[in-house]
Amino acid sequence: MSRLSRESFSKLVYEAVEAGDAAALGDLLDRGLFIDGLRYAGGETLLHLNARQGNGRVTRLLLEAGCDVDALDKDRRTPLHVAFLRDRHDVAEELLKYYPDVNVKDNWNDTAVHCYAAHVKINEDDDDDEEEAETSRTIELARKMLVLEGNPNEPDDRKHTPFHSVLMNGNCRLVSLFMRYGADVRARNCYGGTCLHYCALNGNGAVTKLVLDTRLLSTEDKTLDKGETALHWAAQYAKYDCLRCLLDAGARVDCTDYDGRTPLFYVAQPHYPLYSAEFTEQRRASLELLVRRWADLNHCTRLGDTILRILVKQDDSSGESLAKLVVAYLLYGQHVRKVRVNDKNMKIIRNDSMLKAHYQACSSELAAMKRRRVPECTVTFFQVVDAPLATVATFTRNPDFARFFDGPRLRQSFPIYADLVLERFHEAAGYQKMLEAATCTLYDIFQFADPTSVFYEKVLRSMDKSDIANLKDYSSTRSV
């Protein structure tokens, strides 16, 4: 074949692949010409080109015609690299049928497994059947690469492994799959970031719990450059579920980075401008979660900033709303935990008319909560939030007491602190039900005389909540 005809053939094949025209490509390939050696701009082969275009039928024809599944372009990327970088899963499925080397590294030391993990986006569980089918198909691609001995722990130039990306982008099913194939939960990147830091970027609480349950990592682990824990990262991106999971696992709410900033400061001053309605709502919920876990609102950074000062300096309405929330909790902490509002915060409040008015409203409402009693009861509203949980639990046994919290009057009477009172009531009511279920379990076992008096008051109330919950679960197991 002449040089011109060879060039013409090369051009025609290129055009057919670029257009995704499987019929035209099939006609050209039927001429029996060798196509594996054809190269184009950037050292691309026809398989690379098609991996960008994303036609599975064309991929199949090219592979059947003898194209090299492991051919490298100028960046040392295989067609499988390109397919995952472009989210061309139809192409990837066809390529994986020809047993490619999934551990080939490109110029950045990324393998195809890296590319897959970095671009997969299934960090939430799917409710829709069609979405669930697509998720299963995506996870199956990962399984095939792992079966082909794809390394979930291969570090790139930044010591970033495919498992790190999966933790950031995947759901529980995908994370569990990588863990079954030997993913190293203890691997750190070059900045000291741990798997928990990547969980914080994901925000999925269930994924975070999977990693925590290995008990191989500490919530105190910090990055090398700024001294940030996973809790700082979860706070920065307002990942509420992950925040709660880390706190439940024992993460210190007031852990500090190298500049003395606690996670509360990361919620108050996110490191990137994303103020969508959803983010604003998540931001408020995350800040409120931290303050309800008694984050220190008087804490000062090395620069002398308090959380209130950070919020007051922000011009947006969400900053104003969060500042009022902090003032409410400063006063609440002063009354419940006897933690005095420090001079810096008091100065900020006195110099801001809006915060000063809100401070006075909070003071008046707390004073009213101490005076007023729950209707038909001798218990004050302040006792609901101030008394020990076991004591409040006994209040919930009173039908008149419990009935009041089902209506709208609480919010009408105490608009600022109604949510706190309600949360405390529901916590106490749940604790009471747990006690009753545990008592029945013990009564079934020991048949003691009075399950509602001596044993109930003197033994169960001295037990840890987790032990009482175990008794309740034991009852359910026995009934089955």
Secondary structure as GFF3:
##gff-version 3
##sequence-region A 1 480
A	DSSP	alpha_helix	3	19	.	.	.	ID=ss1
A	DSSP	alpha_helix	22	29	.	.	.	ID=ss2
A	DSSP	three_ten_helix	41	43	.	.	.	ID=ss3
A	DSSP	alpha_helix	46	53	.	.	.	ID=ss4
A	DSSP	alpha_helix	56	64	.	.	.	ID=ss5
A	DSSP	alpha_helix	79	85	.	.	.	ID=ss6
A	DSSP	alpha_helix	89	96	.	.	.	ID=ss7
A	DSSP	alpha_helix	112	119	.	.	.	ID=ss8
A	DSSP	alpha_helix	129	147	.	.	.	ID=ss9
A	DSSP	alpha_helix	162	169	.	.	.	ID=ss10
A	DSSP	alpha_helix	172	180	.	.	.	ID=ss11
A	DSSP	alpha_helix	195	202	.	.	.	ID=ss12
A	DSSP	alpha_helix	205	212	.	.	.	ID=ss13
A	DSSP	alpha_helix	230	236	.	.	.	ID=ss14
A	DSSP	alpha_helix	240	248	.	.	.	ID=ss15
A	DSSP	alpha_helix	263	268	.	.	.	ID=ss16
A	DSSP	alpha_helix	277	292	.	.	.	ID=ss17
A	DSSP	alpha_helix	307	312	.	.	.	ID=ss18
A	DSSP	alpha_helix	317	336	.	.	.	ID=ss19
A	DSSP	alpha_helix	343	350	.	.	.	ID=ss20
A	DSSP	alpha_helix	353	371	.	.	.	ID=ss21
A	DSSP	alpha_helix	381	386	.	.	.	ID=ss22
A	DSSP	alpha_helix	389	395	.	.	.	ID=ss23
A	DSSP	alpha_helix	399	404	.	.	.	ID=ss24
A	DSSP	alpha_helix	409	413	.	.	.	ID=ss25
A	DSSP	alpha_helix	418	446	.	.	.	ID=ss26
A	DSSP	alpha_helix	454	458	.	.	.	ID=ss27
A	DSSP	three_ten_helix	460	462	.	.	.	ID=ss28
A	DSSP	alpha_helix	465	479	.	.	.	ID=ss29
###
